[in-house]
């Protein structure tokens, strides 16, 4: 079920009132039922994958907690971790595994012996709830959190509908204990949650979905467009994916808050970052922190000598790329981010650079840093966003990696073609969003947001945004969230 659909609006208008009308001891059962329904709407069969992850993870956690023998604990640790990773391997990376197998056997697509990969559809949210399961298993093994009281609580933690299919990626410490207690309606939670839901709908519906057609037309036929169009498209895609993904997180966090549950922040205004290191502390925070705690630190983190630390950081970013997909374009995308992170650490450690930074005005350093970070982040999307295309002149089907490199070269080397410039109204909407985020970024400006949430103007603005979104959803096909494919 899409957040940006009439179906969801009807769903949530039933779920929340019933939730607060129920006796507190029944609220969690209601949430579990509606969460499974929410997921089943995408495709009913996916429910069994979710149940598999719940059962294998809880059984592993149960025996890790119960056993006194460290060997038994390790066995169930690996059962739980590998059991979840196998699901990802089968449903997310099986095509690439078949490609590797055919390559090793020397089979070409034209050969009779060529092994055709199965036509498997990636289940919604599988990458998110598998990572969430792994974190729960590892945290119980490390003794950082207690075992859930029973499997029903754990099932609700893993399937909680607001964040089920696109995060934030939760830890048990973030949410599990909140289910142990009933919730009562709170006006302040309703106001702040409504504000965040509307902010998310604004980002998704009025920015990301409106930008999407401009980006799609350039990326679907890059040979037709001017170099300037390449840059416009990739810079706009950064805004599109931010509005899309951060919008989803805002809606999820806002809905949970209305019901009295606090989910952790997933985006912290990343386009105000001055370095790529800072950017990754602000972008998809739940995933970045997951990589830090379950990949970077186990590899040795920063506790090792400098060279090994750089290797650990680079490997972590490669894994970040692979999490998004098994294609070479995703791997190189992750590697590019790793290279920039390493380059920044080396560059900023140079004494001359440090002294120069002390002499330059603070506002200039901040401005240059923001421009640099946004440009680097956007540039790497030439590879990330690329899809297989058939080039008309040669009738050759290019891989995403080939298409990405083609667009990079076309952007860097002046090329003729059509120039696409979006309408002014979209830049006005983007400007309005960044004004709000600027206020949220600075402590002395946050008072505007706090006063707005307390005022009755909130309901007027929320009504306008909700009415606009409902009108759009009623006359057009709702655009899926970009990160559903990951």
C-alpha positions in Angstrom: 0.0 0.0 0.0 1.4 3.3 -1.0 1.4 6.2 1.4 0.6 8.5 -1.5 -2.7 6.8 -2.4 -6.4 7.1 -1.7 -6.3 3.6 -0.3 -3.9 4.6 2.4 -5.8 7.7 3.3 -8.9 5.6 4.0 -6.7 3.0 5.8 -5.2 5.5 8.1 -8.5 7.2 8.9 -9.7 3.8 10.2 -6.5 2.6 11.8 -5.7 5.5 14.1 -9.2 6.2 15.6 -9.8 2.4 16.2 -6.3 2.3 17.8 -7.2 4.9 20.4 -10.7 3.5 21.0 -9.4 0.1 21.8 -8.4 -0.9 25.4 -4.6 -0.5 25.8 -4.0 -4.2 26.0 -5.5 -4.8 22.6 -3.8 -1.9 20.8 -0.7 -4.0 19.9 -2.8 -6.8 18.4 -4.7 -4.2 16.3 -1.4 -2.8 15.0 -0.1 -6.3 14.2 -3.2 -7.1 12.2 -3.2 -3.8 10.2 0.5 -4.0 9.6 0.2 -7.4 8.0 -2.7 -6.1 5.9 -0.7 -3.1 4.9 2.1 -5.4 3.6 -0.3 -8.0 2.1 -1.8 -5.3 -0.2 1.5 -5.2 -2.2 1.4 -8.9 -2.8 -0.1 -11.5 -0.4 2.6 -14.1 -0.9 5.2 -11.6 0.5 3.7 -12.2 3.9 5.3 -15.6 4.2 8.8 -14.0 3.7 8.1 -11.6 6.4 6.9 -14.4 8.7 10.0 -16.4 7.8 12.3 -13.5 8.9 10.2 -13.0 12.1 10.4 -16.7 13.1 14.0 -17.5 12.2 15.1 -14.2 13.9 13.1 -14.7 17.1 14.1 -18.4 17.4 17.8 -17.3 17.1 17.3 -14.6 19.6 15.5 -16.9 22.0 18.3 -19.5 22.1 21.1 -16.9 22.1 19.4 -15.4 25.3 18.6 -18.8 26.9 21.9 -20.6 26.3 24.9 -20.3 28.6 27.3 -21.9 26.2 29.1 -19.4 23.9 29.3 -22.0 21.2 25.5 -22.5 21.1 25.1 -18.7 21.1 27.4 -18.4 18.1 25.6 -21.1 16.2 22.2 -19.4 16.6 23.8 -16.1 15.8 24.9 -17.4 12.5 21.6 -19.2 11.9 19.8 -15.9 12.3 22.2 -13.8 10.3 22.7 -16.2 7.4 19.0 -17.1 7.4 18.2 -13.4 6.7 21.1 -12.9 4.3 20.0 -15.9 2.3 16.6 -14.3 1.7 18.4 -11.2 0.3 20.7 -13.4 -1.8 17.8 -15.3 -3.4 15.5 -12.4 -4.0 17.9 -9.5 -4.6 21.0 -11.0 -6.1 20.0 -14.3 -7.8 20.2 -12.8 -11.3 23.8 -11.7 -10.7 24.6 -15.2 -9.3 23.3 -16.8 -12.4 25.4 -14.4 -14.5 28.5 -15.4 -12.6 27.7 -19.1 -12.9 27.2 -18.8 -16.7 30.5 -16.8 -16.9 32.4 -19.5 -15.0 30.9 -22.3 -17.2 31.7 -20.3 -20.3 28.0 -20.1 -21.4 26.9 -17.3 -23.6 23.2 -16.2 -23.9 23.1 -17.6 -27.5 24.2 -21.1 -26.2 21.6 -23.8 -25.6 23.3 -24.6 -22.3 22.9 -21.0 -21.0 21.2 -21.1 -17.7 18.3 -18.6 -17.6 17.9 -16.8 -14.3 14.4 -17.1 -12.6 12.0 -14.2 -13.0 11.9 -13.2 -9.4 10.2 -9.9 -8.3 11.9 -8.1 -5.4 9.6 -8.1 -2.4 8.8 -4.7 -0.9 11.0 -3.7 2.0 12.9 -7.0 2.2 16.3 -5.1 2.5 15.0 -3.1 5.3 13.4 -5.7 7.5 16.3 -8.2 7.0 18.8 -5.6 8.2 16.5 -4.8 11.1 16.3 -8.5 12.0 20.1 -8.9 11.8 20.6 -5.9 14.1 18.2 -7.4 16.7 20.0 -10.7 16.6 23.5 -9.2 16.9 22.5 -6.8 19.7 21.0 -9.6 21.8 24.2 -11.6 21.2 26.3 -8.7 22.3 24.2 -8.2 25.4 23.2 -4.7 24.4 19.5 -5.3 24.6 17.1 -7.8 26.2 15.2 -10.5 24.4 11.7 -9.4 23.4 9.0 -10.6 25.8 7.4 -12.9 23.3 7.3 -13.4 19.5 4.2 -11.2 19.1 6.1 -8.2 20.3 9.0 -9.0 18.0 6.6 -9.5 15.1 5.1 -6.1 15.7 8.6 -4.5 16.0 9.6 -6.0 12.6 6.3 -5.4 10.8 5.2 -2.0 12.2 3.5 -0.6 9.1 4.7 3.0 9.0 8.4 2.0 8.5 8.0 -1.5 7.1 8.8 -1.1 3.5 11.3 1.8 3.4 12.6 2.5 6.9 13.9 4.0 9.0 15.8 0.8 9.8 15.0 0.4 13.5 16.9 -1.2 16.4 15.0 -2.9 19.2 16.1 -0.2 21.6 14.4 2.4 19.3 10.9 0.9 19.4 10.4 -2.5 21.0 9.9 -1.4 24.6 7.4 1.3 23.4 5.0 -1.6 22.5 5.0 -2.9 26.1 2.8 0.1 27.1 -0.5 1.3 25.8 -1.0 4.7 24.2 -3.4 7.5 24.8 -4.3 10.3 22.4 -2.0 13.3 22.9 -2.8 16.6 21.2 0.9 17.7 21.0 1.8 14.3 19.4 -1.0 14.8 16.9 0.1 18.3 16.0 3.8 17.5 15.6 3.0 14.2 13.8 0.5 16.0 11.4 3.2 18.6 10.6 5.8 15.9 9.8 3.3 13.9 7.7 2.4 17.0 5.7 6.0 17.9 5.2 6.6 14.4 3.9 3.7 14.6 1.5 4.9 18.0 0.3 8.4 16.5 -0.4 7.0 13.5 -2.1 4.0 14.7 -4.0 4.7 18.3 -4.8 8.5 18.1 -5.3 9.7 14.5 -6.1 6.8 13.4 -8.2 6.8 16.7 -10.2 10.5 16.5 -10.9 10.3 12.9 -11.9 9.1 13.4 -15.6 12.0 15.8 -16.3 14.6 13.4 -14.9 13.0 10.3 -16.6 13.0 11.8 -20.1 16.7 12.6 -20.0 17.8 9.3 -18.4 15.6 7.3 -20.8 17.2 8.8 -24.0 20.4 10.6 -23.0 21.7 10.7 -26.6 18.9 13.2 -27.5 19.9 15.8 -24.9 22.5 18.6 -24.5 25.3 18.4 -22.0 23.4 21.1 -20.0 20.4 18.8 -19.8 22.6 16.1 -18.3 23.6 18.3 -15.5 20.1 19.6 -14.9 18.7 16.1 -14.8 21.3 14.7 -12.4 21.0 17.8 -10.1 17.2 17.5 -10.1 17.4 13.7 -9.4 19.3 14.5 -6.2 16.3 16.7 -5.1 13.9 14.0 -6.4 15.4 11.2 -4.4 15.6 13.4 -1.4 12.0 14.5 -1.6 11.0 10.9 -2.3 13.0 9.1 0.4 13.0 11.7 3.1 9.3 12.3 2.4 8.6 8.6 3.1 10.6 8.8 6.3 8.7 12.0 7.4 5.3 10.4 6.8 6.4 7.2 8.6 7.7 9.1 11.6 4.7 11.4 11.7 2.1 8.7 11.6 4.0 6.8 14.4 4.1 10.0 16.5 0.4 10.6 16.1 -0.1 7.1 17.7 2.4 7.9 20.4 5.5 6.1 19.1 8.8 7.8 18.6 10.8 6.7 15.6 14.4 8.0 15.2 15.2 10.8 12.7 16.3 9.4 9.3 17.3 12.6 7.5 18.8 15.6 9.1 18.7 18.2 6.3 21.7 16.6 4.4 21.9 19.4 1.7 23.3 21.7 4.4 26.4 19.4 4.8 29.8 20.9 4.1 31.6 17.6 3.5 30.7 14.2 2.3 31.6 12.8 5.7 29.0 15.1 7.3 26.6 14.3 4.5 26.6 10.6 5.4 25.9 11.4 9.0 22.8 13.3 7.9 21.5 11.1 4.9 19.6 7.9 5.6 20.9 8.0 9.2 19.5 4.7 10.2 21.3 2.9 7.3 24.6 4.8 7.9 24.5 4.0 11.6 23.7 0.3 10.7 26.8 0.2 8.5 28.9 1.8 11.2 27.8 -0.6 13.9 27.6 -3.9 12.0 30.2 -3.5 9.2 32.7 -0.7 9.9 33.3 -1.3 13.6 33.5 -5.1 13.3 36.1 -4.6 10.5 38.2 -2.7 13.0 36.7 0.8 12.6 39.0 3.6 13.6 40.8 1.5 16.3 43.4 0.3 13.8 46.3 2.0 12.0 45.5 4.7 9.5 45.8 2.5 6.3 43.6 -0.2 7.7 41.1 2.4 8.8 40.9 3.8 5.2 40.4 0.2 3.9 37.6 -0.4 6.4 35.9 2.8 5.4 36.2 2.0 1.7 34.9 -1.5 2.1 32.0 -0.2 4.1 31.0 2.2 1.3 31.4 -0.7 -1.3 28.9 -2.7 0.8 26.6 0.3 0.9 26.7 0.3 -2.9 26.0 -3.5 -3.0 23.1 -3.1 -0.6 21.4 -0.9 -3.2 21.8 -3.5 -6.0 24.2 -6.1 -7.4 25.1 -4.2 -10.5 28.5 -2.8 -11.2 27.1 0.7 -11.3 26.0 0.4 -7.7 29.4 -1.0 -6.6 31.3 1.8 -8.4 28.8 4.3 -6.9 29.7 3.1 -3.4 33.4 3.1 -4.3 33.2 6.7 -5.5 31.7 7.8 -2.2 34.4 5.8 -0.4 37.1 7.6 -2.4 35.7 11.0 -1.6 35.4 10.2 2.1 39.1 9.0 2.1 40.2 12.0 0.0 38.5 14.4 2.4 40.2 12.9 5.5 43.6 13.1 3.8 43.0 16.6 2.3 41.6 18.1 5.5 44.5 16.7 7.5 47.0 18.8 5.6 48.4 21.7 7.7 48.3 24.2 4.9 44.6 23.5 4.3 43.9 23.9 8.0 45.7 27.2 8.1 43.9 28.4 5.0 40.6 27.5 6.5 41.3 29.6 9.5 41.9 32.7 7.4 38.9 32.4 5.1 35.5 33.8 6.2 33.3 31.2 7.9 30.4 31.9 5.5 32.6 31.3 2.5 33.8 28.0 3.7 30.3 26.9 4.5 29.0 28.0 1.1 31.8 26.3 -0.8 31.4 23.2 1.3 27.7 23.0 0.6 28.2 23.5 -3.1 31.0 20.9 -3.2 29.0 18.3 -1.3 25.8 18.7 -3.3 27.8 18.5 -6.6 29.6 15.3 -5.6 26.5 13.7 -4.4 24.6 14.6 -7.5 27.5 13.6 -9.9 27.6 10.0 -8.6 23.9 9.6 -9.5 24.8 9.4 -13.2 25.8 5.8 -12.3 23.2 5.2 -9.6 20.2 6.2 -11.7 21.3 4.6 -14.9 19.2 1.8 -16.4 19.8 -0.6 -19.4 19.0 1.2 -22.7 18.9 0.2 -26.3 20.9 2.8 -28.3 19.0 3.4 -31.6 22.1 4.0 -33.8 23.7 0.6 -33.0 20.7 -1.3 -31.7 23.0 -2.3 -28.8 21.6 -2.9 -25.3 23.9 -1.1 -22.9 24.2 -2.1 -19.3 23.5 0.5 -16.5 27.3 0.9 -16.1 27.7 1.7 -19.8 24.8 4.1 -19.7 26.2 5.8 -16.6 29.6 6.3 -18.2 28.0 7.5 -21.4 26.1 10.2 -19.5 29.1 11.3 -17.6 31.1 11.7 -20.8 28.2 13.5 -22.4 28.0 15.9 -19.4 31.8 16.6 -19.3 32.3 16.9 -23.0 30.1 19.5 -24.7 27.4 17.7 -26.7 24.5 19.1 -28.7 20.9 18.2 -28.2 17.7 19.3 -26.6 17.8 21.4 -23.4 15.1 20.7 -20.8 14.4 23.3 -18.2 11.6 22.6 -15.6 8.9 25.2 -15.0 9.5 28.0 -12.5 6.8 26.8 -10.2 8.9 23.8 -9.2 11.8 25.9 -8.2 9.5 28.0 -6.1 8.3 24.9 -4.3 11.9 23.7 -3.8 12.8 27.2 -2.5 9.9 27.0 0.0 11.1 23.6 1.3 14.6 24.9 1.8 13.3 27.9 3.7 11.5 25.5 6.1 14.6 23.3 6.4 16.8 26.4 7.0 14.6 27.4 9.9 14.8 23.8 11.2 18.6 23.8 10.8 19.2 26.9 12.9 18.3 27.0 16.6 17.4 30.7 16.5 15.0 30.0 13.6 13.3 26.9 15.0 11.0 29.1 17.0 9.1 29.7 13.7 8.4 26.0 13.3 7.5 25.5 17.0 5.1 28.4 17.0 3.5 27.2 13.7 2.9 23.7 15.1 1.2 25.2 18.2 -1.0 27.5 16.1 -4.3 26.9 14.3 -2.6 27.8 11.0 -1.2 24.2 11.1 -4.6 22.8 10.4 -5.2 25.3 7.5 -1.9 24.5 5.8 -2.3 20.7 6.5 -5.8 20.9 5.0 -4.5 22.6 1.8 -1.6 20.1 1.4 -3.9 17.1 2.1 -6.6 18.3 -0.3 -4.0 19.0 -3.0 -2.4 15.6 -2.6 -5.8 13.8 -2.6 -6.8 15.7 -5.7 -3.6 14.6 -7.4 -4.0 11.0 -6.3 -7.6 10.9 -7.6 -6.7 11.9 -11.1 -3.2 10.4 -11.6 -1.5 7.1 -10.9 0.4 7.3 -7.6 4.2 7.2 -8.2 5.9 4.5 -6.1 8.6 5.5 -3.8 12.0 5.2 -5.4 13.5 3.2 -2.5 10.9 0.5 -2.8 13.1 -1.1 -5.5 15.9 -1.5 -3.0 
